[in-house]
């Protein structure tokens, strides 16, 4: 064996046979010109799009621009707020045409698996589906995993689907505070079915009821979910209760749970006037149940449109949206006030040291806030 092919670690007394050998590389003369790392690894400049370009891109169906528009909407930066509202104003006439469906359930109920199966079925049927998945934010670090897109691998690769995971940001009710605006953007982009997957933390998923047309609750067999109706909790907000994972050995148990739930639902006030909430079984690992569920949703839209309930619910949701936005704006204005920022740490220290009551400190903060805004 020639010297150039011998490894550096060979022993002089050993044989010339080796399991590996060194192969001479090929020199790239172009790289010699760019020995400076600063020149070789140059970050591409991010060009900020105008409002008109964003609006045009969203309406043309560009998923990249739609994602950028949603990022702008979700931004907490003050200088982005005005731009986001101008974008919404341009796209508002193109929105409102989708069926908005809220999907919630306890962790482990199979929400992501169900959405992937249902969304794939809808795409095959010719619909365009947008999934707005909300992940819980950590109360310690403030971060979120945002793993829904990974769990919906098949749907994520479908050109007729768009999946947007967002952090809850500490917002109660299982949704992001900008979920309503995001729905408008998706509708302007041509998506006719919007699925809102909530955080799924039990009985607190109430805000999503005020932003969707149809509210679906996923439950499991043997998890005590059938008793939630007795508590008059989230179950009385649902337009349909889906007993998921009704397949294999669990099929008979799922049917039993469905019968029990229907007995309970009979005594609860319907979430939508003129519509009887019922329980149904479903399996997300096959598509047998999907036509039945889509037929249920189609019947709901048809019946509520005839009676005017569908339009009235949208109007009431807009009213609720105003109240929610007022609350958010007041909170943002309060904590961004310079005088409040200056005084808040001192009052916090006084309260924590036990020298001042909480109500007294809050009262002083509001007095300072109101005086500074006169």
N, C-alpha and C positions, 0 to 999 in steps of 0.2 A: 504494500500500500504506500502511496506517495505521502510525503510529509504534510503536504497542504490539506490532505483529507483526514489525517489523524486527529482525533480529539486532543485537547490540551492536557487531559488527565490520563493519557495512556501510560502504561508501565513499559519500561525499556525491555524487560525480560519477557513480556507477554507476546502472544501470537499477533499476527497482522490482521486477524479476523475480529471485527467489531460489529456490534448490533446497530451502531449509528456512526455517522461520519459527518464532517463539516463540509458543507457545500458553499462555494464562493457566491456571494450575492452580486446583484447587478446594480451598478451605480446609476443613480438618477441625476443627470447633470442639471436638470431644472431646479432641484432642491438646493443645489450649491449656491444659487443666486439669492435664496431666501433663508440665510442662516439666522437672521434676527427673528426670534419667536413672536415679537410684536407684529411683524409683517406677515408671518405665516398664518397666524390664527387671528384673523380680523373679524370681529363680530359684525354681522350684517345689520345695518341701520334699520330700525323699525319705523316705517313710514306711517304716520297717522292719517287715517282717511277722513275726508270731510263728511258732514252730515248727509249731503246728497249722494256721495259715493257709497256710504253705508246703507242708505235707504234703497238705492238701486241694486246693490249687491244682495241685500236680503230678499227683495222681490224677485230677483233673477234665480233664486234658489241656491246661491253659493253658501255651502255649509261653513266654510272658513270665515266669511264675512258675517254670517249669522252668529257664529261663536264670538267674534270680536264685538258685535253689537250687544250681545248679552253681557259680555265682560264690562262694557261701558255702562250698561244699565245697573249692574250689580256693584259698581264701584262706589266706595264710600267717600271718595275725594270730592270736595266741594266744587272744584272747577269742572268736574265731569257731570254734575247734576243738570246744569242748564243744557248742555249738549245732548244729554240723554232724553230730556223732555222735548227738545226740538225734533229728535229722531222719532220719538213716539207720536208726536203731532203729525209728522209726515206719513207715518205708517198706519195711523188709527183707522182711516177709511178702508184699508185693506184687511182689517182684522175682524174677528167676531164670527167667522164662518165655521169654526171647528167644534166638534163635540168634545167638551172638557170632562175628563173622567178622573176622579180622585180615588186612589187605591191605598188602603192602609191595613194594618194588622200587626199583631204582636211579632217581635223578632223570632224568626224561625218559621213563620207562617208560609214562606215561599213566595214572597212578593216579587222578587227579582226574576225568579224562574217563571212565575206566572206571566209577568209582563213580557218576558222574552218570547214565550210561546204564543201569547195573545197578539203581541206586536208583529211577530213573523206571519201569523195567520192573516192579519189585516193587510200587511204589505202584499201578500200573495193574492189577496182579494182586490187589489188595486188602490188601496188607501195609502196615504202618506202619514207616517206616525212620528210624533215628537214625544220623547220621554224626558220628563223633568224629574230627576231623582235627587232627593234631599238627604244628605248624610248628617248625622249628629256631630256637632262641634264639641271638642273637649272643653270642659269647664276649667281645666288647668292650663293647657297649652294653647287652646283656641283653634287647634288644627282639626282636620277631618281626613278620613282615609280616602273618600271619593272612589270607592271600588266598584260602583254599580256598573260602570262601562265594562269592566273586566268580567263581571258575572254575567253580562248579557253579550257575550262574544259574538254569537251568531247574528243577533239583531244589530249590533254595532257595525257590522260589515255590510248591512243591507243598504243599498243606495236610496231606498225610499224611507229610511228611518234616520232619526237624529236623536242622539242621547246626550243630555247635558246634566252631569252631576254637579250639585252645588252644596256648599256647607250651610247648615241651618243658622250658623252665626249666633247661637244662643236664642234664636227666635222661638217662642213657645208656639205650640200648635202643629209642629212637625213639618213646617214649610220654611222656605227662605223668604225674607221680607220683600223680595223683588220678584216672586214667582208670578204674580199677576202681570207685570210688565213683560216678563219673559214669554208668557203665553201669547201676548199680543204680537210679539216679534215672530214667533213660530207660525202664527196664523197668517201673518203678512207674507211669510216665506212659502205659503201654500200647503202647510200641513193641515189635514182635515180631521185628525184625531189626536188629541193631546192627553197623555197619561201622566198624572202627577203622583209619583210614589213618595209617600211621606216617610218621616223618620221611623215611625212604628214603635212608639214607646207606651202604648196602652191607651188610656182614656183621655189623653190630652190632644188628640188629633181633631180639634174642632174648627180651627181657622180655615182648613182646606175646604170645609163644607160651604164656606162663604165665597169660594172662588171657582167652584166646579159645578157642572150641570148634574152629574151623576156621581154619587158617592158609594164606593164599594168597599166592604169590609171582608177581609180574608181571615178565616179562623181555622183551627186544627181540631181534630178529634181528641177527646180525652185531656184537653188542656184547661177545662173549666170555662171556656169561652161561652158556652151555652147559658151560663149563669149571669153573664154581663147584662143581659136584657132585664133581669130582675133589678139591677142597680140603676136602670135607666141611664146608662152611661153613653158610650159612643154608639151602641147598637141602634138607638132610636134616631140617630142621625143618618143611618145608612139607607140607601135605596135598594140594596141587595146585599145579602150575606152569602159569601162563597165558602163552602167547606172544601178546602184545598187538600191535595194529596189523596184524592179518592181513587186509589188504584191498588192493585195487588191484594195483600192480606188486609189492607186498611179500608177496602171498598165498603164492606158491610158496616163497619163502625162509622164511616162517613155518612152513609144513608141513615143510620140511627140518629146521628147528631143533627142531620138536616130535619128530620121529623120533630125532634125536640125543639129545635130553634123555631120552626114554623109555628109550634104551639105557643111559644113565648111571644113571637112577633105579632101574633093575632091580637094580643092584649095591649100592644104598644101603639101609640099614635104614629101614623105614617110620616116619614120625613118630608114627603112631597105630597101636596094636596091632590087627591084623585088617583094616587098610585099606591098600590099595596106592596109593601116590602116583603119579599119572600127569601127563603134560603135555598141554595142550589149546591150541588156537588160538582167538583171539577178536578181534573187531573192535568197537571202542567207538563207531564212527560209524553203526552200524546195530544193530538189535535181534535179528538172526538168531542170534547166539551166546548171548544171555541166557537163553532157556529151557533150553538145554543146561547152562549153568553152575548155574542154580537147581536143575535136576534132579539134578545132581551133589551139591549141598549137601543136598538132601532125602534122597538115598540115604545120604549119610554119617550124617546124624542118625538115620535109621531103623536102619541097621546097628549103629552104636555104642550106640544105646539098647537094642537087643535083647541085645547082648553085655555090657552094663553098663559099657562103656568110657567112655561119655559122662558118666555120673554119677560114676564114679571120677575122671575128669579134673577135674571141678568140685570134688570134695573135695580133691584134691591142690593145686589152684589156691588154695583157701582156706587151706591150710597154708602155701603159699608166700607168700600175702598177709600172714599173721601175721609171718613172718620179715622181709618187706620193711618192714612197719609198725614193727617193733621197731628196725630199722636207722635208719629215718627219725626216729623219736622220740628215739633216743639221740643222733643227730647234732644235732637241734634243741635238745635239752636241754643238750648239751655247749656249743654256741656261744652259747646264751642265758644260760649261767651267769655271774653277775657277776664271780667271781674269774677265770674264764677270759678274759672280756672285758678285764679289767684287765691281765692278765699277757701275753696273746697278742701285742700290739704290741711289747712289749719283747723277747720271745723271737724274734719275726720279725726285728727289727733285729739281734739278736746273730747269728742264722743268716745273714742277708744280708751282714753285715760279715765273716763267716768266722771269728768267735771262738767259735762253738759248733756242735757237730754237730746235725743235724736230729733224730736219734733221741733225743738227750739233751733237747732242747727239748720234743718231744712227750711224753716220759716225765714231765717236770715238770708239764706242763699236765694230764695225766691224774691225777697225784697230787693236784694242787690240786682238780680236779673231784671226785674220789672223797672227799676229806676234807670238802669243803663239803656233800656230800650225806649225811654220816653223821648 
